[in-house]
Amino acid sequence: MRQRKNERGVVIMLVAVFMLFVVGAMAALSIDVATIYTARSEAQLAADGAALAGARALVTSGMTSDTTGGLTPGAEIIAAAIATQVAQQNSVGGRLLKATEVVVSFGGNPPTNPTVIVKVQRTDLPTFFARIWGSTQVTVGASATAEAYNPSGANALVGTTTPVAPVCVKPWLLPNLDPSPAGTTIFNAATGAITNTGLLGWTSGTPMSFACGPGGICTPPFPGPTAWNYYPGEDNPLYFPHPTHALPTCVPVLTSSYQESIAGCIEKPIACNSQVNIDTSPYGPTRNSDTADAVNCLTHATAGNGDKVAVPAPPAAPFQFVAGADTPIPGASTKDVMVSSSLVTVPVFDSTTLINPVQIVGFVQLFLNPDGTAAPAVGGVNTTVINMAGCGTGASGTPILGNGASPVAVRLISPP
């Protein structure tokens, strides 16, 4: 008994030593688990960004506006290359992804509503404390799916169309009249379907011009609609409120709200099927010259050195773009770019009735060519059609917000 009395407290010491090892092992494992979860989050961000970039490439290629599917293979090659490049710019577990760790595939309903699926996976993420169990490396990965949504094709596929609502829409209202020799309308006003897919890539021989004559003022009764002759949108908080910040510095200086709406970004979304007013304010005789100056400012083409649609000439889809010598992006001159300030969205209205308000039935995405914007006496703008998105009067539901200068919405649909 005397000897046992001397052993009091030994169990507590043994438990304390044992708990020290247990807590240490748990802490070690928690560090490995945290590393894995962090790498998993990084992989998800890489997949998300790559999928969105790939879908954006499909949009700017013009693929979703080609209902024949003729552009699909070429556009997908471009989109896959861009998605892979974007994924490779992301670090997962302390190093950049390799091209072999990125898999890009396509789904959805090409060509009008395609999806881009990107899977990234790193199989050699090193462990630290888990090595005591013989595990030296683990695999982490993630996947994401992005959709390029064009309501023109959605109507033909599922019957019910959800409208779109792009932002940065320019205050020009084009009548629903096909300017090419082959067409009569741009969209079917009821369904939103593209009437003439041959309009894709069409470059206006006659510049897009002001519909109301040299006086600069549009007053009822409005002159009859002519293809590619625009009516100005009303500067109104309900329709085309001019931007008040983030305006570019221009020479000559912008002097009117109309010019600011062209050179800047109208942040209010303009929804397909909404009603807007043609501007009837006493603008004055300088509408044409103001248009030319504002477009030159927007496209950095005052000296004729704005961005261009890449060869071949005339431009053919899938489209790619080259930055001009006067681009404000450092080091981008003469290089391929995905985003250009020369890409703009213009609403198309149902011109069967020319009375305020008019109804928007679709949008065209145009590339403003630098060689046709410096004619103040005419105010015409040379354009190339890059995308068409029609909703028609049957569209319903909450509009899907567009992205920047495109009427074709790009959005992540997986993960939710």
Secondary structure, DSSP 8 states (H G I E B T S, - for coil): -HHHHTTTTHHHHHHHHHHHHHHHHHHHHHHHHHHHHHHHHHHHHHHHHHHHHHHHHHHHHTGGG-TT-TTHHHHHHHHHHHHHHHHHTSEETTEE--GGGEEEEEEEETTTEEEEEEEEEEEEEE-SGGGGGT--EEEEEEEEEEEEE-HHHHHHHHS----EE-SSB-SEEEES---STT-S-SB-TTT--BS-GGGTT-B-SS-BEETT-TT----SS-----TTEEEEB---TTS-----SS----SS---SHHHHHHHS---S---TT-EE-B--S---TTHHHHHHHHHHHHHT-TTS---EE-SSSS--SS--EE--TT-SSTT-TTSEES--TTEEEEEEE-TTS-SSSEEEEEEEEEEE-GGGS--TTT--B-EEEEEEEE--TT--SS-EE-BTTBSSEEEEEE--
